[in-house]
Amino acid sequence: MREKLSLNLKNVTQRSRSLGQDIGAVLTVCFLVSPVLAASDTDAGVGKIPRLASGKPDFSGIWQTTSAADQGLEPHEARKGAPPSAGVVEGDVIPYTAEALEKKKKNYEARATADPRLKCWTLGTPRGIYYPEPFQVFQRAQDLTLVFEFGDSVRTIHTDGTLHPVETDHEFWLGDSRGRWEGDTLVVDVTDFNDQTWLSRAGDFHDEALHVVERWKLIDANTIDYRASIEDPKVYSRPWNIEVYLYRHREKNFQLIENYCYTLDYDQYYPIPKQQ
Amino acid sequence: MTTAESVQTVVRLSVAACVLALAPIIAAAQQEQPAASTRAAPAAGGIANERAFPTIESGKWAGKRLPDGQPDVSGDWSNTIANHDNFTDPQGGIPGDPSPVARNHKLGPRAERAPSRVSDPADGELPYQPWARAKQQEFAVGFFNAVKPEYIEPLARCAPSGIPKSLYWHGYEIRQYPGYVVFLFGSGWRIIHLDGKPHLPVNIKLWNGDSRGHWEGNTLVVDVTNENSKARFARTGEFASENVHIEERYIFSSDNKRYNYVATFTDPTVYTRPVTITIPARRWTLDDPKNSWHFPVVAANNPGKATIADHFESICVENNGGFGQLVSRKN
């Protein structure tokens, strides 16, 4: 079932010439099947979004992008192993400083071995959100818990009014996430990163000064419009913005399947003892 | 302890856990602390506390509930007996531990220490088939003489602790949602599905298995299949196979301060009969003395408002750099 889904998603992205068409194709499919599924899955029709008892939007569910953002945030042609994409960056270009652009190019050349993804390391924020593997959101009044299928990453977005820690040198892999509501939009301020994660397979990167402001908004019961403003004065000449859509997994009995892929490197050393 | 110190402690614990199995000498030195705690049995702090624990009967739940009707057991928990040094003699240290403290310390009568985690059979031993007993003892001997890669516990390479070891390797958090109970461990996560969907296909094997649960009064009943069974139960090498079927009962006291994990492991390929494993746990709150082993949290930055526990991200393989890869390359 999962293999079939992946194949379908890949076909959709390969056929598409732009993110807009990409989304359009999926939305068309969703539109065709949604009257039945939406009603049965979320008890919410088109335009209505699921809400908690408090009235706040309910992001609970298993989500995944269909975009090629992880292949490269900027517009790119097809290359071996990666479909083309019109990109997810507002204005198309990441405003790297001249020095940082050189590093990005080196990362790109070394991507077959240097991408932290290949070690199954925590993808970071925002990369974990648009990485092509599902993550599940569990939501309470005081927080949202994001469990990522890939690796061993659990991210908590606090919505209880607490502030970033007073000390700001923890250098988290996922950053420290504090959220607040602006109407139906969840705005999340994320700080206190290390410099170890990449933003895409194309070598896009950041430094410890990374500051991400996310905006999560349900545009219907099964689609999240995810936007992030990305700032790092050591690497970029100005803040820049991305936007991707996240789609709800609605396949029957779909669930996360733990993927502690870093264990695969030593899996061979742990055969289950068997009677000789 | 400052926030930074707390974080460093968490990192140190992770690093220590990894170093433990790689270098037996260092491991022996690291063992001194929990072993000493065991003997002193301090009222608060240390890993080992209780030598006995109360039975909790399954029955009605009289405590508070979540809006969806589940008993509200969310929060921080940790075992009350000992860590994963020794499965059947939890406060007995690691057999063959070469550390000076362990060498010079003479354990008293077995009855003075907490009982085996095996509560049935009554002798406290796993009912191994003879070949399986030999395999367990091979690992126990190899732990301090890791001449084969498989004698290094996978947890030391940041693999998930698996079932049941996750329940006695550091404190952990339970978060609950309609349809789910989620365990967030120091090494991996477990999602208990309460919606009755079927288990995953049998050929998919996972460190934490595939869990389906439901509530019966004060008891969370969980059916676990799809285990990869690579994690071992303890440094003494106890194991099941990928054929194991685990029927767990998390029996909570209505005062919401304790629960007992009582689970039946059935595995005809390894054991001669089903075996029951019992692990006592208690709740931790910010009212408790600070303890970064059982309760790795800091107070959130919430000026002028309620004191709330912050759980920082749990990261292992990344922060331990080349450890796992180094071992992989060498071997």
Interface residues (C-beta under 8 A of the other chain):
Chain A: A53 S60 P116 K119 C120 W121 T122 Q136 F138 Q139 R140 T145 V147 D152 S153 V154 R155 T156 H158 D160 G161 T162 L163 H164 P165 V166 E167 D169 H170 F172 W173 L174 Q196 N253 Q255 L256 I257 E258 Y260 Y262 T263 D265 Y266 D267 Y269 Y270 P271 I272 P273 K274 Q275 Q276
Chain B: T2 T3 A4 V7 P67 Q129 W131 A132 K135 K148 P149 E150 I152 P154 R157 C158 A159 P160 R175 Y177 P178 Y180 V182 L184 S187 G188 W189 I191 H193 K197 P198 L200 I204 L206 W207 N208 N228 S229 K230 F239 S241 E242 T269 V298 A300 N301 N302 P303 K305 I308 D310 H311 F312 E313 S314 I315 C316 V317 E318 G324 Q325 V327 S328 N331
